[in-house]
């Protein structure tokens, strides 16, 4: 699945890397896989539900936020797990998705994926790691 979107790569996070190095390799892979899948799913949901403004009808586009028109972009947001556990991609297959995310002329930058990923990691990642570790420790 070719997605144009935000890439979540654990190698980019020094804090996560330090934490994962403390785990044995088998546990590390399982925990990382579970957490990345949870972050991907939550980011997808946040981008679809919270980052694209709804209810504007035929009103002119907003300058800083993307507004819902036909719903095609919202429905197209998905997660590519083909490079998991280290990399997942949350994005869209639509050609105009990166135009709005990155602000390619003549459109202003109105990101919806990156803010969703940052908010998800900040709000949910500690809980996702804690839950995955508890499951890994409880497994025989």
Secondary structure, 3 states (H helix, E strand, C coil): CCCEEEEEEHHHCHHHHHHHHCCCHHHHHHHHHHHHHHHHHHHHHHHHHHCEECCCCCCCCCCCCEECCCCHHHHHCEEECCCCCCEEEEEECCCCHHHHHHCCCCCCCCCCHHHHHHHHHHHHHHHHHHHHHHHHHHCC
